Amino acid sequence: MHAPVIQSIVVEHPTADGPFGAKGVGEIVSIPTSPAITNAIYNAVGIRIDRLPVDQAEIVRQLAEMNPIKG
């Protein structure tokens, strides 16, 4: 819901290396994305996320545990 819109561009250039001429170029750029986001969350609020998708309610819960409101 909070992720930016991603536009895919299909480049058709067949190769004999992959099945039916397919190339696996999209996987390489998606590998570091999740760790970068979870590390940014850790750097911002000090909470380490180790599951995907990142659950905002879990972040709020962990923040509340770290800093309980004293009444």
C-alpha angles and dihedrals in degrees: 000000000000097000120107121252110267119208116206120209116202114214112193110206111135121220132188093225099076133048111282088356094299123157125204102220100130097064095062095062094044096055098077096038100085095045090048091053095046092047089051089054090050092049091048102045107005097246120129113217115202102170134067136256094042107240113215091200089057090053091051091047093051091046090053090051091051094048111024115193110247114214 
